[in-house]
């Protein structure tokens, strides 16, 4: 039984949309610009990432600090995420049933492949990990929950793109192209190849495209419950997981694992 179609995040709203609260959107953009490797950011860095005037960012960070979503470190004049953001994220993760179902299966695959197996979904122009398992024998490529991965060059992102409709995919790719016109021809070729792979192999691939020394494959599924598509990715350093191993040995196990997760979610 297939999961019902759900609507996915729309492109940024225009000024003509009277229901769109620009100030709220900008505040959320400020929170979203903090990446997993960032401990602190200053107003100037936030302004550059959000493409907003520094004066606007100063008002937003002040308000977010007052509300507990940011912490101002006076000694260096910069901000870190506050405990209120932790509350939002932890509540979401606790209620995400798919993590509990997927984790033991993901760990089994990670141990078999001596690799990292991750569960993620899209957040703007990135994929964000919501669960992660790794083989104890894996010495590198240590990512964790909350890590962000490029949408168009990673296997996990390409599988997400393959799971949505052409009408949903087209405007998103246009936005990605506008962000880096110079790099787009190569990026588009990789996405097109991944969509073809997904139709023929049942997985999207990234062999040295996201990072030169990293290989990965991924498969998407519909978790239901009104959630957007999610993806399970299996990858690792190219010197331990070759494309041939991933496609020949890991791919059938990954496809079967995702089918088991979907079946468990649809009971």
N, C-alpha and C positions, 0 to 999 in steps of 0.2 A: 504494500500500500504506500503510494507516494505521499510525501508531505505536502500540505497546501502551500500555494505560492504566497510569498509575503513581499511587501514593498521594501525597497532598499533605500539607504540614505540618498537623498536627492542632491543635485549640484547646488552650490551656494545660491541663496536667494538673492533676488534683485531688490532695489530700493522700492519698486512698485508693489512689493508684497506687503500689505498692511499688517499681516499677522506676524511678520518677522521682526523680532526685537534685536536690533543691531548691537546695542550695548551688552546684552546678555551673550550674544554670539561672540563678541570680542573678548569678553571675560573668559569664556570657555576656550577660545583660541589661545589665550595666554596660558591657561593650565595645560592645554594639549601640546604646547611647544616645548615643554620639559621632556627630555628623552631619558631613556633608561640609564645612560651614562652621565647625565648631568646631576651634579650635586647642588650647584647654585647657578643662578643667572642674574645678570643685572638688567636694568631697564633698557639699556642700549641694545643688548643682545636679544632681549624679548621683542623690542621694536623691529629689529632686523628680521627676525623669524616670522613675526606676525604681519610684517609690512604695514605697520601703524606708526603714526607720529609718536615721538618719545613722550610728549606731554600727555597724550591719551593713555599711553601705557602706564605712566606714573599714577594717573588717577585709578586705573584698573587695578594695579598691584596694591595700591593703598587700600582700596575697597576689599579686595580678596584677602589681604592680610587681616583687616578688621573682622572678616567673617571666618577666619581660621583656615582658609584654603591655601594661603601662603604664609611663610614665616620670614620676617625681615631680619637679616643678620646685620646689625648696625655697624659692626667693626669693619666690614668690607663693603657695605652698601648694596648687598645683593640679596636674592630671595631663594628659598627652597620650598618645596611642596609641604603643605601643612597637614595636620592629622585629619582634617575634614575630608581631604581627597582620599585618604586611606579608608575612611568609613564608607565612602561611595563605592570604591573599587572592591573592597572586601565583601560588601553586601551583594554586589553583582556576582562575584565568583562563588560565594557560598550557595547561591540559588541556581547556579549553572549546572544542572544535573548531568549534562553530557560529560563533564570532567570526571565525575565519579565512575561513570560507565566506561569511559575511554582509557583511563589511566592504567589499569592492569594490562590491557591489551597493548597499549603503547609501550609499556616497559618491557613486555615480552618481545616486541619487535625490535626495540632498541638493543636488547641483549643479543638477539640473533644477529643483527647487522653490525654490531659494534659501532653504533651510530647514535645520533640524537633524533628523537621523535617528538614532534611538537604539534599542538593543537592551537589554531588561531583563526582570527576573523579580521575583516578590514576595519581600519579606522582612518578615514580620509585617504591619504596617498600611501599608506603603509599597511602592513599586516602586523597585528599585535598578538603576541603569544598569551594564551590564557591557561595553558598547561604545557609542561615540558618534562620529558623523561630522557635519560641518557644512560648509555652503557657505562658500567664502572671501569671498563677497559679503555674508554675514550679519554684521551689526554688533552685534547684541544677542543675548540669550538664550544665553549661553555656559554650558552645563552640561557635565559630564565624567563619566568612569567613577567610580562610587561615589556619584554624586548620588542623592538620595532624592526621590521624587515621591509625592504623596498618592494612595492607592489608589482612593478612591471618586470623586474629582473630576477626575482626569486621564484622558486618552484611553488612555494605556498601562495604567493600572490598571483601567479599565472593560473593556478588551479582555481582560485577564487574568480578570476576573470572568466574562465571557461564555464563556470557554474551559473553565471547570470545570463540574461538574455542579451541579444545584440542591441536592442533599444536601450538597455541599462548600461551596456558596456561602452557604446559609442561616445556619449558625452563625457564619461570618465576618462577615456583615452584622449579626448580632445583637451581636457584639462591637464593631463600629464604632458601632452605635447607642448602646450603653451608654457609649461614650467621650464622646459629645456629644449628649445627648437633645434639646437645644434646636435644634440645627442639622439634626437627622436628617431631618425631613420634606422639606426642600429637597434634601438629599443623596440621599435615597432616590428622589425624583422623577427626579433626574439619572441615577442608576444604572438605574432602570427604563427610561428613555428610551434609554439607551445599549444595554441588552440588546435592545431592540426594533430599534434601528438596526443592531446587529450581525447580527441575523437577516435584515433586509431589504437592508442595504447591504454586508455583509461586513466592516464596520469599526465600531469604537466612536469616538465623537466627543466632543470637549470644546472648545466654542467660548466662551471667556471664563469657564469654570467653575472651572478650577484657578487661573488668574490672569486677571484681567479683560482684559489686553491680549495674551493668548496663545491661538492656535487650534491644534488638532492632531487628527489621526486616527490610529488604530492597529489592527493586526491581530495575532492570536495564532497560535501554531503549537506543535506537539509536537516538541521536539528529539530525543526518544528517549534511549536510554542511561540510563533511570531518572530523568532530569531532569524537573522540573515544567514546565508550560507557560511559554513565553517569548513576548515581544511585541516587535514593531517599531513604533515611533512616528515619525510625521513631523509636525513642527510648527514654529511660528515666531511672530514678532510679528504681531498682527492687521493692522497696516498694510502688511505685505508678503505674508501668506498669508491670503486670505479663505476663509470656509467654502465658497464657490462654487468657488474654485480647488482647494481640497483635495479636495472631493468629485468635481468634474468632471474634473480633470486628474491629480491625484496618486493618487486612490483606485485606479483600474485598474492603475496602475504598482506601487502598493504590494501589491495583491493578487497580481499576477503575480510580483513579487519574492519574496514569502513562499512562493509555490508552488515557485519555483525552489530556494529554500533547503531546503524540505522534501524535494524530490526528490533534491538532492545529499546530504542527510543519510541518506536511506533507501537509497542505492545499496549 
